[in-house]
């Protein structure tokens, strides 16, 4: 049997070369047959053309979709008069463009060839469509496969509009920082990289059936004039021009490029002619076609540009261009006159007629390739959606943004990514953009709250106040927006802005986020770090801030090489002065634009959004903030719904929610964990040992562990507010007042205060509470009262100050606090209830829990306010073994000790943390799917977080067979289900929170 198998394999190997040879021969035969069919069609079509039609086939006229039907009729009439073979499209939206192209194709004698300047997609000329990256962004990529993919997406967009020819890519070498017209349109200053990316761009378009046109021959990169306005002269030696400017053209011609556009340029070292290149036979016929060997179609640059019309009379534009070797006359002024002159010259000049015939045959060959033979293929009106942008387009932009962004630092730069946000302190100055853009929002998510905006409309007094605030920061991030790539000297920044930015650098350490030309970095020669973002779009904003924060990259670009260079040199010795900043991953939360970035099925996000929408519609809650994480990737997050059911104020992602019992974990337990690590508190410590006044009392023997695990025997809660209100009513004692004074000094709400001596009365009640079933599980708020007091006694400071110093401030948790109304931040809070039983007020920024309110808004069991981003930071810390932002806050062993259950079947609780039910048949706070290692907590107001640590699992329980990695899963849900009344239990009875966690957990797997 083995011999038989070996014989069959050997025989197959012997046959393989023959099989390959046969396949190659078949391919060559088909290619020859295609060439023969093309040649036959070209010749037949050529013979059918009249002299006027031959001349007209070289003409490409402009059309403007936004001008409407009357304009379409005028263009159609011009085409009929001149027999123009092509149309270049400008200005309009996708609906107008498709409508116009359909009309012109149906109302002209022969199929038209439509072209567009679409270097970064149709958005270069049209509105309401997705914009793809510019060439310099693509040139920053280390791998050309992303340029290939971008070109394919651009081609699909153009094809949906009915476009056949893209006047791209630009292959000019942008070696001149003063270039006023090429700039970001170039792949860069290195001829090899420019050629490689241009080749990939052309291949991508060809794959989708479009023709790309490389431009602007012989090279527009090293000029300081705009050929739209004047005639640039390239004053370099022939040797340098051949080695640099001509290099991409030479290489791409060898690779079979279909079309070249000749720019309005002079290069005295290559030709002594005073005529611009499109009219110079030495440049086109001798150099491009002769020396470089190009046999395809040559387009002139637009003939209405000053670079052409200043040197050549209008009537002669067409004749001189065709004589020089050009084939297609792009947008000549007065096209009827130009074509009449071409026809007249062809009749009397045989040499010119032969040149024209060659041009026509080349154009017909290109039209054959594009399918423009007899009947045009009309664009489908449904193509509007594809032109506007698809999800796959956006995903590609996200990938390119993350791979193109690069970072550089000088020796004077602080640690980057920063290990903490508060020290050194950071501030952000957003320049030239007054909107709440994604840079500002991302920085706020990470905890930088000092964000200022500067533009031309900023008055001097306001700028002076901003400058004074910036002076208090150790490092200032200057984020540059809306830069003008057409003005290489000032980048569109006014003299006032440049002056103010120049003064900002004096004596201050500046970090630059640049979302425009890399040359703009020259404005900041003393900056200590640079992040180059290229495109002023949200995906690039997010990528730059992720890079600064150390959040890493999406999972779907992990196999790709990120950029380690900038395609041009911003200023001399840039790379010698500054060192590349490598990517740091997982230090902070990565905010995904799409679930796919975390390798999560987007259907999961849809299901979770559907569940949230149903909960809001059924009035289980007015709104919420949510986040689902797989490892450190926040793949589903944001704000949903409204502050209240009147739907007036939408929930913002930075609004504050009353966390209720999440305070037990986010504050009290966290503080105990820190003191436990410092050996200042032990789980076996009794209250009598921690609080000497408790020694020998009823509660003095209760241990820290019993209080954390809820086995102390203390009751669940005590309605102190009722006790005190009844005391007021029965005994006539004033305990509460609407005015604050020395006696009534405990703030409950902005308009209600309690007698300060009744805080002691409250504690006397707590200290005398009887214990029941000590050692058994009984959830209680009261244990956290004592732990809160113990923490403050051990640290000698309020628990809020202790937590701010050790956790909240360095982690950037600037939205986490007790009693926002006392800090002037009540307006940021979502209302928790309309209280008609105690405080008789709408609770906004004042704690909902009555006992916590009577303790001044700060208590061990309730009182903390925060938002989804800050809570998620703490969840990230728990799941990453105590690390956040590249700094360790807790030991992994401590987290494992406190989040471990281990007392089932009687007690499911960990130390401060809640745990899944001991048995599957019991109701669980974690839903149905959470593993035993998971932990979390819920809050009375409708808040919740749950976390499942990363782990390895085995297929069918067989060790080492099918072993696979399960990412850590984190889920945060903040709502005000208690508004307007806490009797609303729909959120609880419908298990919205646990069902959401089940979906998040399943998606994370």
Order of alpha helices (4+ residues) and beta strands (2+ residues): alpha-alpha-beta-alpha-beta-alpha-beta-alpha-alpha-beta-alpha-beta-beta-alpha-alpha-beta-beta-beta-alpha-alpha-beta-alpha-alpha-alpha-alpha-beta-beta-alpha-beta-alpha-beta-alpha-beta-beta-alpha-alpha-beta-beta-alpha-beta-beta-beta-alpha-alpha-alpha-alpha-beta-beta-beta-alpha-alpha-alpha-beta-beta-beta-alpha-beta-alpha-beta-beta-alpha-beta-beta-beta-beta-beta-alpha-alpha
